[in-house]
Amino acid sequence: MTRKSFYITTPIYYPSAKLHIGHAYCTTIADAVARFKRLTDHDVFFLTGSDEHGQKIQQKAEEEGVTPIAYVDKIVAGFQGLWQKLHISNDDFIRTTEERHQRVVQEVFRRIYEKGDIYKGKYKGLYCTPCESYWTERQLADGKCPDCGREVAEVEEDAYFFKMSHYADRVLAYIEENPDFIQPVSRRNEMINFIKQGLEDLCISRTSFDWGIPVPIAPDHVIYVWFDALTNYLTPIGFLDDPEKFEKYWPADVHLVGKEIVRFHSIIWPCILMALDLPLPKMVYGHGWLIVDGDKMSKSKGNVVDPVQLIDEFGADAIRYFLLREINLGQDGNFSRDALITRINADLANDLGNLLHRTLNMIGKFQDGVVEEARGESEIDRAFLADAESAIAAYEREMEEMKLQSAIKTTWAFISRANKYIDETMPWALAKDAAAKKQELTNTLYNLAESLRRISVLIEPFMPETAAKIWHQLGMEGDFSRVRFADVRTWGGFLAGTHVGSPEQLFPRIEIEAEEKPTVQGKKGSAVKSQGAQKKQGKAEKTNVAAPADGVITIDDFNRVDLRVAEIRKAERVPDTAKLMRLTVSLGAEEREVVSGIAEFYAADELVGRKVVLVANLKPAKIRGIRSHGMILCTTDESGLHLVEPAASAGSKVK
């Protein structure tokens, strides 16, 4: 049976400078989608590359006293090195300076010109060199480029124009009739409004510089960089030289782009394709921006994050996981070192790392490292297996819908469920009664090994190196790259009799020491400096209270804790945080502000009016500049965090 094809692209990045963490985010999204499609046995073509022409590049090269090609060669080599370090699995890397691409661009120009949709005229208007964008006076924002906020220059020169206005109605109709074409919906609405304001014909050549592809009918003109760049999506799939390959992969399934260039991909690009009588891509997905500690990245602010340094410090899979887990695709997201370290410690070292380590240790200790055959099942086993099947189904649905963050949450909920299953079955207790509980112990350890086999496949799109490590520590035979999602749809794929390996640490826990010098345990010579966490620890007061050795407290100890029913009157997210919610609560006779880490599980509007239990005599603390007076009680299980909600009036004492 012929495999279904899937073609996904990133934007081709502009080599005016090194790539930052935002570029890494975009490419990691595309890579995760491509990897999942390969797992589901699609014939995938994943394209990324570099957009190397234009006035800005020529100016940069002149400033450095080198030729434009020498300038871009050096930076593009850095692009390709980054993608290798980040485990990006692209099938091709297109450079717009390549001869194969020049032939395509010139042929596209020639075909549209012969159709009568390109004409010669004179351009006089406004141009933003950093964005390589033309603007009309009415499109400016406070007299500046609406995309980047920088100054525009008035230019006048002979030029060729593409009759984009001729296709405005057709593109608008297509967008309105195909609601999935532009995602998310907010971007779609922006593009509809943009078109309804009226589309001007597009200037597609320049004569004021020469770093570009020559216009085939006028060598003194070079083709406008966006007309050149957008055409890149046709070049590697055989537009000119391989009709069979082109028919297989075009139209593209997903053009993944930053939200600032959705307009080029969902308006200009469709107009060009219509002029070529080619079908339009199935989807243009505009992801949000990545900000750093609540602020947009900027060289002038000194907050541009170099992904190469992060990978060297924390490892590629930790960075990939953080970017995909922390940010909801389509929305802006925040990057901070403190949040990254928290994710590594909580999700990767504690949840995933401990599950693997505990399982392999118990198989080694109780069964000499051999996973034996499971026979029969208990009620606890049946519930666990049912949750496993639900997780697989939810994960597949979420990945098909490109809900990457949700798919990761589903996977980690199952990891938590597997850790809970250990606590429920207590293999160490079963091992003490080997004669009577041998099969029960065998079943438990088999189910844990099978769970980890599945987990290794589920995390492969996000953390390919870690997935392979888990697979091999489990003693699984064969090439992990040949594993498919079908292998985990059915429970029981772990081969009985397999001898597991010794547990090896996946993610060393990052400890922040009291003297505010965080170090990574287990990596020789490595160290991590965590700014925000250090400041918080430096301000923290330490009280030395001897705890009873057995953990038992007296009634007097308990009576010192003042638990009160509180009603939430107001709720709002703490800006630039993923977890914190600022609550105003009523205790009947008084109101207080409390900062609570529940924002991942509750929206602000669903909290107002709820009754909660508050630790009312907890010493106030400042969190993100907010005085938090009290702590909200919650419970946790495999499905997440839940408020404790009493049926009593505000101010009532909990006994």
C-alpha positions as CSV (number, residue, x, y, z in Angstrom):
1,M,0.0,0.0,0.0
2,T,1.3,3.5,-0.9
3,R,2.1,5.6,2.1
4,K,0.4,8.9,2.5
5,S,2.7,11.8,1.9
6,F,3.1,14.7,4.3
7,Y,5.0,17.9,3.5
8,I,5.9,20.4,6.3
9,T,8.1,23.5,6.1
10,T,9.5,26.1,8.4
11,P,10.2,29.6,7.2
12,I,13.6,29.9,5.7
13,Y,15.6,32.0,8.1
14,Y,17.4,35.2,7.2
15,P,21.2,35.0,7.8
16,S,21.7,38.6,8.9
17,A,22.8,37.2,12.3
18,K,23.0,34.0,14.3
19,L,19.7,32.2,15.1
20,H,18.1,32.7,18.6
21,I,15.9,30.6,20.8
22,G,12.8,31.7,18.9
23,H,14.1,30.2,15.7
24,A,14.9,27.0,17.6
25,Y,11.3,27.0,18.9
26,C,9.8,27.2,15.4
27,T,12.0,24.5,14.0
28,T,11.5,22.2,16.9
29,I,7.7,22.4,16.5
30,A,8.0,21.4,12.8
31,D,10.4,18.6,13.7
32,A,8.1,17.2,16.4
33,V,5.2,17.1,13.9
34,A,7.4,15.5,11.2
35,R,8.6,12.9,13.6
36,F,5.1,12.0,14.6
37,K,4.0,11.7,11.0
38,R,6.9,9.3,10.4
39,L,5.8,7.3,13.4
40,T,2.4,7.0,11.9
41,D,4.0,5.7,8.7
42,H,3.6,8.8,6.5
43,D,6.0,9.6,3.6
44,V,7.4,12.8,5.2
45,F,9.3,15.6,3.5
46,F,10.4,18.2,6.0
47,L,12.1,21.4,4.7
48,T,13.9,24.2,6.3
49,G,16.6,26.5,5.0
50,S,18.0,30.0,4.6
51,D,16.8,33.2,2.8
52,E,20.0,34.8,1.6
53,H,19.3,37.7,-0.8
54,G,18.2,41.3,-0.3
55,Q,19.5,44.7,0.5
56,K,20.0,44.1,4.2
57,I,22.4,41.2,3.5
58,Q,24.3,43.3,1.0
59,Q,24.7,46.2,3.5
60,K,25.8,43.8,6.2
61,A,28.5,42.3,3.9
62,E,29.7,45.7,2.9
63,E,30.0,46.7,6.6
64,E,32.3,43.7,7.2
65,G,34.2,44.1,4.0
66,V,33.3,40.8,2.5
67,T,31.2,39.5,-0.4
68,P,27.6,38.7,0.3
69,I,28.1,35.0,-0.4
70,A,31.1,34.9,2.0
71,Y,29.0,36.6,4.6
72,V,26.0,34.2,4.4
73,D,28.1,31.1,4.0
74,K,29.5,31.6,7.5
75,I,26.2,32.3,9.1
76,V,24.3,29.5,7.3
77,A,26.9,27.0,8.4
78,G,25.9,28.0,12.0
79,F,22.2,27.4,11.1
80,Q,23.0,23.9,9.9
81,G,25.2,23.2,13.0
82,L,22.4,24.3,15.3
83,W,19.9,22.0,13.7
84,Q,22.3,19.0,14.1
85,K,22.8,19.8,17.8
86,L,19.0,20.1,18.3
87,H,18.3,16.8,16.5
88,I,16.3,18.4,13.7
89,S,15.4,15.7,11.1
90,N,14.9,17.9,8.0
91,D,15.0,16.1,4.7
92,D,16.4,19.0,2.8
93,F,18.0,22.4,3.5
94,I,17.3,25.0,0.8
95,R,19.6,27.9,0.3
96,T,18.2,30.6,-2.0
97,T,21.6,31.2,-3.4
98,E,21.7,27.7,-4.9
99,E,21.6,27.4,-8.7
100,R,18.6,24.9,-8.5
101,H,16.6,27.6,-6.7
102,Q,17.6,30.4,-9.1
103,R,16.3,28.4,-12.0
104,V,12.9,27.9,-10.2
105,V,12.5,31.6,-9.3
106,Q,13.3,32.8,-12.8
107,E,10.9,30.2,-14.3
108,V,8.1,31.3,-12.0
109,F,8.7,34.9,-13.0
110,R,8.7,34.0,-16.6
111,R,5.5,32.0,-16.5
112,I,3.6,34.7,-14.6
113,Y,5.0,37.4,-16.9
114,E,3.9,35.5,-20.0
115,K,0.5,35.1,-18.5
116,G,0.2,38.9,-18.4
117,D,0.2,39.2,-14.6
118,I,3.6,41.0,-14.3
119,Y,4.2,44.5,-15.8
120,K,6.9,47.1,-15.7
121,G,6.4,50.5,-14.0
122,K,8.0,52.8,-11.5
123,Y,7.9,52.3,-7.8
124,K,7.6,55.3,-5.5
125,G,6.8,54.6,-1.9
126,L,7.9,53.4,1.5
127,Y,10.2,50.5,2.2
128,C,11.4,48.8,5.4
129,T,14.9,47.4,4.7
130,P,15.1,45.2,7.8
131,C,11.8,43.5,7.0
132,E,12.3,43.8,3.2
133,S,8.7,45.0,3.0
134,Y,6.8,47.6,1.0
135,W,4.2,49.7,2.7
136,T,1.6,52.4,1.9
137,E,1.2,55.5,4.1
138,R,-2.1,54.2,5.6
139,Q,-0.5,50.9,6.6
140,L,2.2,52.5,8.8
141,A,1.9,52.4,12.5
142,D,2.8,55.9,13.9
143,G,4.8,56.5,10.8
144,K,6.9,53.4,11.1
145,C,6.9,49.8,9.8
146,P,3.9,48.0,11.4
147,D,5.9,44.7,11.6
148,C,9.1,45.8,13.3
149,G,8.5,49.4,14.4
150,R,11.5,50.8,12.7
151,E,11.9,53.7,10.3
152,V,10.9,53.3,6.6
153,A,12.5,55.0,3.7
154,E,11.0,56.5,0.7
155,V,12.3,54.9,-2.5
156,E,11.7,55.6,-6.2
157,E,13.0,53.2,-8.9
158,D,12.0,51.4,-12.1
159,A,10.4,48.0,-11.1
160,Y,8.3,45.1,-12.2
161,F,4.9,44.6,-10.5
162,F,2.9,41.5,-9.9
163,K,-0.9,42.0,-10.3
164,M,-1.7,40.9,-6.8
165,S,-4.9,43.0,-6.8
166,H,-6.2,40.8,-9.6
167,Y,-6.3,37.8,-7.2
168,A,-7.5,39.6,-4.0
169,D,-11.2,38.4,-4.3
170,R,-10.1,34.9,-5.0
171,V,-7.8,34.7,-2.1
172,L,-10.4,36.2,0.2
173,A,-13.0,33.7,-0.9
174,Y,-10.6,30.9,-0.4
175,I,-9.7,31.9,3.1
176,E,-13.4,32.4,4.0
177,E,-14.4,29.0,2.4
178,N,-11.5,27.1,4.0
179,P,-11.5,27.8,7.7
180,D,-8.5,25.5,8.4
181,F,-6.3,27.3,5.9
182,I,-5.0,29.8,8.4
183,Q,-4.4,28.8,12.0
184,P,-5.0,29.8,14.7
185,V,-8.3,31.5,14.1
186,S,-7.0,34.9,15.4
187,R,-4.5,35.0,12.5
188,R,-7.2,34.1,10.0
189,N,-9.3,37.1,11.1
190,E,-6.3,39.4,10.8
191,M,-5.7,38.3,7.2
192,I,-9.3,38.7,6.2
193,N,-9.3,42.3,7.6
194,F,-6.0,43.0,5.8
195,I,-7.4,41.9,2.4
196,K,-10.6,43.8,2.9
197,Q,-8.6,47.0,3.2
198,G,-7.5,46.5,-0.4
199,L,-4.5,44.8,-1.9
200,E,-2.0,46.8,-3.9
201,D,0.0,45.3,-6.8
202,L,3.3,44.0,-5.5
203,C,6.6,45.5,-6.5
204,I,8.7,42.4,-7.3
205,S,12.1,43.8,-8.5
206,R,14.8,46.3,-7.4
207,T,17.5,48.1,-9.2
208,S,19.1,50.0,-6.3
209,F,21.2,47.0,-5.3
210,D,22.4,43.8,-7.1
211,W,22.4,41.0,-4.4
212,G,19.6,38.9,-5.7
213,I,18.4,36.7,-8.5
214,P,18.4,38.6,-11.8
215,V,15.0,39.1,-13.5
216,P,15.2,36.8,-16.6
217,I,13.9,39.5,-19.0
218,A,15.9,42.4,-17.5
219,P,19.3,41.5,-15.9
220,D,19.7,45.0,-14.4
221,H,16.8,44.1,-12.1
222,V,16.9,41.7,-9.2
223,I,13.9,39.8,-8.0
224,Y,12.3,41.1,-4.7
225,V,13.4,39.0,-1.9
226,W,10.0,37.8,-0.8
227,F,9.0,36.7,-4.3
228,D,12.3,34.8,-4.3
229,A,11.9,33.4,-0.8
230,L,8.4,32.1,-1.0
231,T,9.2,30.1,-4.1
232,N,11.7,28.0,-2.0
233,Y,8.9,25.7,-1.1
234,L,8.6,24.5,-4.7
235,T,12.3,24.0,-5.4
236,P,13.3,20.9,-3.4
237,I,10.3,18.8,-4.3
238,G,10.9,18.8,-8.0
239,F,8.9,21.7,-9.5
240,L,11.2,21.9,-12.5
241,D,13.0,18.6,-12.6
242,D,10.9,15.8,-11.0
243,P,7.1,15.9,-11.8
244,E,6.4,12.6,-9.9
245,K,8.0,13.9,-6.7
246,F,6.2,17.3,-7.1
247,E,2.9,15.6,-7.5
248,K,3.5,13.5,-4.4
249,Y,4.3,16.4,-2.1
250,W,2.5,19.4,-3.4
251,P,0.4,21.1,-2.0
252,A,2.3,21.4,1.3
253,D,0.4,20.1,4.3
254,V,1.7,22.8,6.7
255,H,3.7,26.0,6.3
256,L,4.8,26.7,9.9
257,V,5.7,30.4,10.3
258,G,6.0,33.1,12.9
259,K,2.9,35.2,13.3
260,E,4.7,38.3,11.9
261,I,5.0,36.7,8.4
262,V,1.6,35.0,8.2
263,R,0.6,37.8,5.7
264,F,3.3,36.9,3.2
265,H,2.4,33.2,3.4
266,S,-1.4,33.4,3.4
267,I,-1.9,36.4,1.0
268,I,1.1,37.0,-1.3
269,W,2.1,33.3,-1.6
270,P,-1.5,32.2,-2.6
271,C,-1.7,35.0,-5.2
272,I,1.6,33.7,-6.7
273,L,0.3,30.1,-6.7
274,M,-3.0,31.1,-8.3
275,A,-1.1,32.9,-11.0
276,L,0.9,29.7,-11.6
277,D,-2.4,27.6,-11.6
278,L,-1.1,25.6,-8.7
279,P,-3.1,24.4,-5.7
280,L,-2.7,26.3,-2.4
281,P,-1.0,24.8,0.7
282,K,-3.4,23.1,3.0
283,M,-2.5,25.1,6.1
284,V,-0.5,28.1,7.2
285,Y,0.1,28.0,10.9
286,G,1.3,31.2,12.6
287,H,2.9,30.4,15.9
288,G,3.5,33.0,18.6
289,W,6.6,34.8,19.7
290,L,9.0,33.6,22.4
291,I,9.7,36.3,24.9
292,V,12.4,36.2,27.6
293,D,11.6,36.8,31.2
294,G,8.5,38.7,30.1
295,D,10.3,40.9,27.5
296,K,10.7,40.7,23.8
297,M,14.1,39.6,22.7
298,S,16.3,42.5,21.5
299,K,20.1,43.0,21.0
300,S,19.8,46.4,22.6
301,K,18.3,44.9,25.7
302,G,20.9,42.2,25.8
303,N,18.4,39.4,26.3
304,V,18.8,37.4,23.1
305,V,19.1,33.8,24.1
306,D,21.6,31.7,22.2
307,P,20.2,28.1,21.8
308,V,23.7,26.6,21.2
309,Q,24.8,27.7,24.7
310,L,21.6,26.3,26.2
311,I,22.1,22.9,24.4
312,D,25.7,22.7,25.6
313,E,24.6,23.4,29.2
314,F,21.3,21.4,29.5
315,G,21.2,19.1,26.5
316,A,19.1,19.2,23.4
317,D,16.2,17.1,24.6
318,A,15.7,19.2,27.7
319,I,15.5,22.4,25.6
320,R,13.1,20.7,23.1
321,Y,10.9,19.5,25.9
322,F,10.8,22.8,27.6
323,L,9.9,24.8,24.5
324,L,7.1,22.4,23.5
325,R,5.7,21.8,27.0
326,E,5.8,25.4,28.2
327,I,4.2,27.1,25.3
328,N,0.8,26.6,23.9
329,L,1.2,26.5,20.1
330,G,-0.3,29.6,18.5
331,Q,0.2,31.8,21.6
332,D,3.2,33.8,22.8
333,G,5.3,32.0,25.3
334,N,7.9,33.0,28.0
335,F,11.4,31.6,28.3
336,S,13.3,31.8,31.6
337,R,16.1,29.8,33.0
338,D,14.3,29.3,36.3
339,A,11.3,27.8,34.5
340,L,13.6,25.6,32.4
341,I,15.4,24.3,35.5
342,T,12.1,23.7,37.3
343,R,10.8,21.6,34.3
344,I,14.1,19.6,34.1
345,N,13.9,18.8,37.8
346,A,10.2,18.1,38.2
347,D,9.2,16.5,34.9
348,L,12.4,15.0,33.5
349,A,14.5,14.1,36.6
350,N,11.7,13.3,39.0
351,D,8.8,12.0,36.9
352,L,10.4,10.3,33.9
353,G,13.9,9.6,35.3
354,N,12.6,8.1,38.5
355,L,10.0,5.9,36.8
356,L,12.7,4.4,34.6
357,H,15.2,4.1,37.4
358,R,12.8,2.5,39.9
359,T,11.5,0.1,37.3
360,L,14.9,-1.2,36.1
361,N,16.2,-1.4,39.7
362,M,13.2,-3.5,40.8
363,I,13.5,-5.8,37.7
364,G,17.2,-6.2,38.5
365,K,16.7,-6.8,42.2
366,F,13.6,-9.0,42.2
367,Q,13.9,-10.9,38.8
368,D,17.6,-10.9,38.1
369,G,17.0,-8.3,35.3
370,V,14.6,-10.4,33.3
371,V,11.1,-9.3,32.4
372,E,8.9,-12.4,32.7
373,E,5.6,-13.1,31.1
374,A,2.4,-11.6,32.6
375,R,-0.5,-13.9,33.3
376,G,-3.9,-12.7,34.6
377,E,-4.6,-9.3,36.1
378,S,-5.9,-7.7,39.3
379,E,-8.4,-4.8,39.6
380,I,-5.4,-2.5,40.0
381,D,-3.9,-3.8,36.8
382,R,-7.1,-3.5,34.9
383,A,-7.5,0.2,35.9
384,F,-3.9,0.9,35.0
385,L,-4.2,-0.7,31.6
386,A,-7.4,1.2,30.9
387,D,-5.7,4.4,31.7
388,A,-2.8,3.4,29.4
389,E,-5.3,2.9,26.5
390,S,-7.0,6.2,27.2
391,A,-3.6,8.0,27.1
392,I,-2.6,6.5,23.8
393,A,-5.9,7.5,22.2
394,A,-5.8,11.0,23.6
395,Y,-2.1,11.5,22.5
396,E,-2.8,10.4,19.0
397,R,-5.8,12.7,18.6
398,E,-3.9,15.7,20.1
399,M,-0.8,15.1,17.8
400,E,-3.0,14.9,14.7
401,E,-4.5,18.2,15.7
402,M,-1.0,19.7,16.3
403,K,-1.8,20.2,20.0
404,L,1.7,19.4,21.0
405,Q,1.5,20.8,24.5
406,S,-1.6,18.8,25.2
407,A,0.0,15.6,23.9
408,I,3.0,16.2,26.2
409,K,0.7,16.8,29.2
410,T,-1.2,13.5,28.3
411,T,2.1,11.7,28.2
412,W,3.3,13.1,31.5
413,A,-0.1,12.3,33.1
414,F,0.5,8.7,32.2
415,I,4.1,8.8,33.5
416,S,2.6,10.1,36.8
417,R,0.0,7.3,36.6
418,A,2.8,4.7,36.2
419,N,4.6,6.1,39.3
420,K,1.3,5.9,41.2
421,Y,0.9,2.3,40.0
422,I,4.2,1.4,41.7
423,D,2.9,2.9,44.9
424,E,-0.4,1.0,44.6
425,T,1.1,-2.4,43.9
426,M,4.2,-2.0,46.2
427,P,6.5,-4.5,44.4
428,W,8.9,-4.5,47.3
429,A,6.1,-5.9,49.5
430,L,5.2,-8.5,46.9
431,A,8.8,-9.6,46.7
432,K,8.8,-10.4,50.5
433,D,6.2,-13.1,49.9
434,A,7.7,-14.6,46.8
435,A,5.9,-17.9,47.1
436,A,2.4,-16.5,47.1
437,K,2.9,-13.3,45.2
438,K,5.4,-14.3,42.5
439,Q,2.9,-13.9,39.6
440,E,1.5,-10.7,40.9
441,L,5.0,-9.3,41.2
442,T,5.8,-10.5,37.7
443,N,2.7,-8.9,36.3
444,T,3.5,-5.6,38.0
445,L,7.0,-5.4,36.7
446,Y,5.9,-6.5,33.2
447,N,3.3,-3.7,33.1
448,L,5.9,-1.2,34.2
449,A,8.3,-2.3,31.5
450,E,5.6,-2.2,28.9
451,S,4.5,1.3,30.0
452,L,8.1,2.5,29.5
453,R,8.3,0.9,26.1
454,R,5.2,2.9,25.1
455,I,6.4,6.1,26.8
456,S,9.7,5.9,24.8
457,V,7.7,6.0,21.6
458,L,5.3,8.7,22.8
459,I,8.2,11.0,23.7
460,E,10.2,10.4,20.5
461,P,8.8,13.4,18.6
462,F,9.7,15.7,21.4
463,M,12.9,14.0,22.9
464,P,14.3,11.7,20.3
465,E,17.7,11.1,22.0
466,T,16.0,10.3,25.4
467,A,13.5,8.0,23.7
468,A,16.2,5.9,22.2
469,K,18.1,5.8,25.5
470,I,15.0,4.5,27.3
471,W,14.4,1.9,24.6
472,H,17.9,0.6,24.9
473,Q,18.0,0.6,28.7
474,L,14.9,-1.6,28.5
475,G,16.9,-4.1,26.5
476,M,14.7,-3.8,23.5
477,E,16.2,-5.2,20.3
478,G,16.2,-3.7,16.9
479,D,16.7,-0.2,15.4
480,F,14.6,2.3,17.4
481,S,14.3,4.5,14.3
482,R,12.2,1.7,12.7
483,V,9.6,1.8,15.5
484,R,6.1,3.0,14.5
485,F,3.1,4.2,16.5
486,A,1.2,1.1,15.5
487,D,3.6,-0.8,17.8
488,V,2.2,0.9,20.9
489,R,-1.5,0.9,20.0
490,T,-1.8,-2.6,21.5
491,W,-0.8,-3.5,25.0
492,G,1.7,-6.4,25.4
493,G,4.5,-5.6,22.9
494,F,7.2,-6.0,25.4
495,L,8.8,-9.4,24.7
496,A,8.9,-11.7,27.8
497,G,12.3,-13.0,28.6
498,T,14.0,-9.7,27.7
499,H,17.0,-8.8,29.9
500,V,16.9,-5.2,30.8
501,G,20.0,-3.0,31.1
502,S,21.3,-1.2,34.2
503,P,19.6,2.1,34.9
504,E,21.5,5.2,33.7
505,Q,20.6,8.7,34.8
506,L,18.6,10.5,32.0
507,F,18.6,14.0,33.5
508,P,20.7,14.9,36.5
509,R,18.8,17.0,38.9
510,I,20.0,20.6,39.0
511,E,20.5,21.6,42.7
512,I,20.5,25.3,43.7
513,E,22.8,25.5,46.6
514,A,22.3,27.8,49.6
515,E,25.2,30.0,48.6
516,E,23.3,30.6,45.3
517,K,25.6,28.5,43.1
518,P,23.4,26.0,41.3
519,T,25.3,23.0,40.0
520,V,24.3,20.0,37.8
521,Q,24.9,16.8,39.7
522,G,26.5,14.0,37.8
523,K,28.1,16.1,35.0
524,K,31.8,16.6,35.6
525,G,32.8,20.2,35.5
526,S,29.3,21.5,34.6
527,A,27.5,24.4,36.3
528,V,24.3,26.3,35.9
529,K,23.7,29.8,37.1
530,S,20.0,30.5,37.8
531,Q,19.3,34.2,38.3
532,G,15.8,34.4,39.5
533,A,16.0,31.3,41.7
534,Q,19.2,32.6,43.3
535,K,17.6,35.9,44.3
536,K,14.6,34.2,45.8
537,Q,16.9,31.8,47.8
538,G,19.1,34.7,48.9
539,K,16.0,36.4,50.5
540,A,14.6,33.3,52.0
541,E,14.7,33.0,55.8
542,K,15.9,29.6,57.1
543,T,14.5,28.3,60.4
544,N,16.1,25.2,61.9
545,V,13.3,23.1,63.5
546,A,14.0,19.6,64.4
547,A,11.4,17.3,62.9
548,P,10.4,14.0,64.7
549,A,12.4,11.1,63.2
550,D,9.1,9.2,62.6
551,G,7.3,12.2,61.0
552,V,4.6,12.0,63.7
553,I,3.3,15.3,65.1
554,T,1.3,16.0,68.2
555,I,-2.2,17.6,68.4
556,D,-0.5,20.7,69.7
557,D,1.6,20.8,66.5
558,F,-1.6,20.5,64.4
559,N,-3.4,23.2,66.4
560,R,-0.8,25.7,65.5
561,V,-2.0,25.6,61.9
562,D,-5.0,27.9,61.3
563,L,-7.1,26.5,58.5
564,R,-9.9,28.7,57.3
565,V,-12.6,28.6,54.6
566,A,-12.0,31.4,52.1
567,E,-14.0,32.6,49.2
568,I,-12.2,33.8,46.0
569,R,-13.4,37.3,45.0
570,K,-10.9,38.1,42.3
571,A,-8.4,36.1,40.2
572,E,-5.9,37.1,37.6
573,R,-2.7,35.5,36.2
574,V,0.6,36.9,37.4
575,P,2.1,38.5,34.3
576,D,5.0,36.6,32.6
577,T,4.5,33.4,34.7
578,A,3.0,30.1,33.6
579,K,1.8,28.8,37.0
580,L,1.0,31.8,39.3
581,M,-2.5,33.1,39.9
582,R,-3.1,36.3,42.0
583,L,-6.2,35.8,44.2
584,T,-8.2,38.1,46.4
585,V,-9.9,36.0,49.0
586,S,-12.5,36.8,51.7
587,L,-12.3,35.3,55.2
588,G,-15.6,36.9,56.1
589,A,-14.2,39.7,58.3
590,E,-11.2,40.5,56.1
591,E,-9.8,40.2,52.6
592,R,-6.3,39.1,51.6
593,E,-4.1,38.6,48.6
594,V,-2.7,35.2,47.9
595,V,-0.4,34.0,45.1
596,S,-1.1,30.4,44.2
597,G,0.6,28.1,41.6
598,I,-2.7,26.9,40.1
599,A,-2.8,28.8,36.8
600,E,-1.9,25.7,34.8
601,F,-5.1,24.0,36.0
602,Y,-7.6,26.7,36.4
603,A,-8.6,29.8,34.3
604,A,-9.1,33.0,36.2
605,D,-12.8,33.3,35.4
606,E,-13.6,29.9,36.7
607,L,-12.1,30.6,40.1
608,V,-14.3,33.5,41.2
609,G,-16.9,32.5,43.8
610,R,-15.2,29.2,44.7
611,K,-14.7,28.2,48.4
612,V,-11.2,27.0,49.3
613,V,-9.2,26.1,52.3
614,L,-6.5,28.6,53.3
615,V,-3.6,28.2,55.7
616,A,-4.4,31.5,57.3
617,N,-1.5,31.9,59.8
618,L,1.3,31.3,57.3
619,K,4.0,34.0,57.4
620,P,3.4,36.4,54.5
621,A,6.0,36.3,51.7
622,K,6.7,38.4,48.6
623,I,6.2,36.5,45.3
624,R,6.9,38.4,42.1
625,G,6.6,41.6,44.0
626,I,3.1,40.6,45.4
627,R,2.6,40.2,49.2
628,S,1.1,36.7,49.5
629,H,-0.6,36.1,52.9
630,G,-1.6,32.5,53.1
631,M,-1.6,29.3,51.1
632,I,-4.4,27.5,49.3
633,L,-4.7,23.8,49.9
634,C,-4.9,21.4,46.9
635,T,-4.8,17.7,46.2
636,T,-2.9,16.1,43.3
637,D,-3.3,12.9,41.4
638,E,-2.5,11.6,37.9
639,S,-5.0,13.9,36.3
640,G,-3.4,17.0,37.8
641,L,-4.1,19.4,40.7
642,H,-7.5,20.0,42.3
643,L,-8.7,22.7,44.8
644,V,-10.0,21.5,48.2
645,E,-13.5,23.0,48.1
646,P,-15.4,22.9,51.5
647,A,-19.1,23.5,51.8
648,A,-19.0,26.1,54.5
649,S,-19.1,29.9,54.8
650,A,-16.1,32.1,54.4
651,G,-14.1,32.5,57.6
652,S,-15.2,29.1,59.1
653,K,-12.4,27.2,60.9
654,V,-11.4,23.8,59.5
655,K,-10.8,21.3,62.2
